[in-house]
Amino acid sequence: MNHKINIAIDGTSGVGKSTIADIVAQKLDMTHLDTGAMYRCVAYYLVSNHVDIQDPTALEKALHDIHIRFDDKVVYLNDVDVSKAIRTNKISMATSKVAALEPVRKKMVALQQEIAKEKGYILDGRDICTVVLPDAEVKIFMSASPSARADRRYKEYINQGIDADYDEILHDIEQRDYQDSHRAISPLKKAEDATEIDTSNMGIQQVVEAVLKLIPVDA
C-alpha cells in the first residue's frame, strides 16, 4: 500500500514516539524502524560488557561486535532477546550518553539511512528529521510536559512488573531532556519544517489521528 514515502518522528524521551509509530505503521502498511531501541542496544552492550567509552579502540571493537535485528516487536542483540532489558531506567540514562558519541551515531545513522532508502518506513528518534532523514516526506516533532511523560513511564513500568519511583523517573526525564538538547553531536531540536504535536493531554488514539491527518492523500 503506502510505500512511496518515509515518515520521520522526533521528540523528547518518554513521549510515546515508538507506540505511535507502531500503530501508524500498521494502519498504513509501513515498517516501523525503532531507532531508539537500536541506541538502547548499544548502551546495554557497552554497560553489560563494561566497555570504556573513552577508549576509542575499545569502543570501535564493541561497535563491530554489536549486531541488532528486529522480529516484529522483539529486539535481538547478538541473537539474544533484550526487548525488556533495554527498557530499564538505568539503560535509558546510559543511552543518552552513548548516543552522543560520534562513532556510535555514525554507525547507527548510516545503518538507518541504508534501511530507509527503499521508502515505506517510519523512523522515530531524536535526530530523524534533522539528520537521518532530512528529506522525509512527513516530519513530526512530538512533545509533552515532563510530568505527563513521567506519569506515563511510571505506569508503564508498574504494568510490566518493573520497580519504579515517580520522582526518580521525573528527575531522569528532565536530566535526559537537558542531555539530549545540549549534546554537541545531533542535539534534539525541532526541524523547521516539522509539525509539532503536544501530546500532554492527548490519548494514544488522538495522537494517531493527528499524525494520520499529516499524511499526503496521494502518498
N, C-alpha and C positions, 0 to 999 in steps of 0.2 A: 504494500500500500504506500505508506509515506516514506519514500527513500530518497527524496530529492534534496532534503535539507539536513542541517545539523542544528541542534538546539544547545546553546551554552547557558549554564546557570551558575552564577557566582553568589556568594553570600557568606554571612558570618557563621561561626561554629554553632551547631545545635539548632539551626533554623528550620531544618526539615528538608533540605535540598534533595537528599537521596530518596526519601519517601515519596516526594512529589515527582521526582524524575522517574521513579519506578512505575508509578501509576500512569503518568502521561505516556511513557514509552509503550505500556501495554495498550492504551487506548489508540495510539497512533501506529501500532505495529512497528515501533522503532526499537533500537537496542540501547539500553542504559549502561554506560560505562562509568562505574563508580570510582572516580579518580581519588576520592578521599580514602577509600579502602586501600588503594594502591600505596599511598603515602603511609597509611597506618601499618601496612605490612612491612614496609621498610623500617619504620620506627620499632615495631615489635621485634624484628630480626636483630636490629642493632642493640636494643636493650637486652634481649634474651641472650645474646652472644657476647655481651659486654665489650662491644666494639668501641674503641676510642675514636669519636667522630672528629677529633682534632688531628688525627693521624691520617694524612691523605692516602698513604699506601693501604692502610688497613680498611679505610672507607671504600676505596676503589675495589679491593678484593671482595668486600662484603656485597657491594652492588653487583659485582659479576656473579656472585653465588646466589643471588636472590631471583627466584622465578615465581611469578604471580599468575594465577589463572582463575577465571570465574566459571562456575557451573550453576546457572540460574542464580540463586541468592547465596550460594555457598562460595566462600573465598578460600582459595588454597594458596599457601605459601610453601614452596618446595614440596608440593603434594600432601601437605598436612592441612586439615580444615582448621582455620584460625578465625572463622566468622565471629565467634563470641569473644575470643581472646583479644582481638584488636579493638574492641569497643569499650574497654575499661577506661576510667578517668585517667589512670596513670599513662596509658598509651596515648590518650587524647592530648595530654600535655606534652609528651615526648614528640608527638607527631609535628606539633607546631615548630619545635626547634629543628627537627630533622628536615622538615620541608623547606627550611630557609637555607639549607646547604646547597651550594651551586652544583656539585656533582650529582646530587640526588634529583634536583629539579631538572637538570639537563637530561638525565636518563628517562625520567618519568614523562616529561613534556614530549620528547622525541617519540616515545612509545605511544602516547596518547594521540599525537598527530598522525602517526602512521596508521593507527587503527581507524581513526575517524575520516580519513581521506576518501573513503568509499561512500560517505554520506549515510544518512539514516540513523545517526547516533545522537543520544542525549548525554552530554557530559556535565557533571557538576563539580564544583570545587571552589578555589579561591581566585584563580587567575585564568579561568577558561575563556572569558570574554576578552580579556586584555592581552593574554599571552598565547595560550594554547590554540584557541580557535577565534582569532580576531576577525575572521571573515564569515563566522557563523551567521546563518540567515535569521535566526532568532536569538536575541540576547536578553537575559533576565538577571536582575540582581535582587535576591531575596533577603529581607531583613526582619528583625523582631527585637523587642527590648530584651536586655539581659535577663530580667526577672521572668519574662514569658518563656524564654529558652531554658532557663534553669528549672522551671516548674515542669516543663515537658520532659527534660532529660531525667529529672528525679523520678518521675512516674514511670518512665521507660525502664530505668534500672530496677525499680521495685518490682515491676511486672516480669522482668527477666530473672528475678531472684538474686540480683546483684546488690550488695550492701551499698547504701548511698547516704550522703549527708547534704541536705539542700544548700546550706550556707557555703560549704566547701565547693559544691558544683557552681554556684553563682560566682564565687571568687575566681575559680578556674576559668569560667567563661569570660569574665571581664579581663583576666590576665591574658587569655588567648586572643581576645579581640585586639588587645594592645600589641601583642607579639605579631599577629598576622598583618596588622595595618602599618607597622613600623619597621618590618624587616627590609633589608637592603635589596633583596632579590625578589621580584614579582610580588610586591606587597598587595594585600587585599584592598581593592578600590573599585568603585562602580565605573564601568566603561561609559563613556559619554553617550553612546548610542544604545545603552541597555535600559530596559524598562524596569523600574523598581516596584516590588510588591512587598508591602509591610504586612507580615503575617501575624503580628502580635495578637490581634483579636479575630483571627480567621481560623476556621476549621479546615481540615485537610481537603474536603470536597470543594470548599470555596476557593482555596488556593489553586486546585487543579483546574477549576473552571476559569479562573483568571489567566492561567497560563494558556489554556486552550484557545482563549479569545485572541491571543497574540500570534497564533499560527496562521500563515497565509492560506487562503482557501484553495489556491492553485498549487500548493506545495506537494 
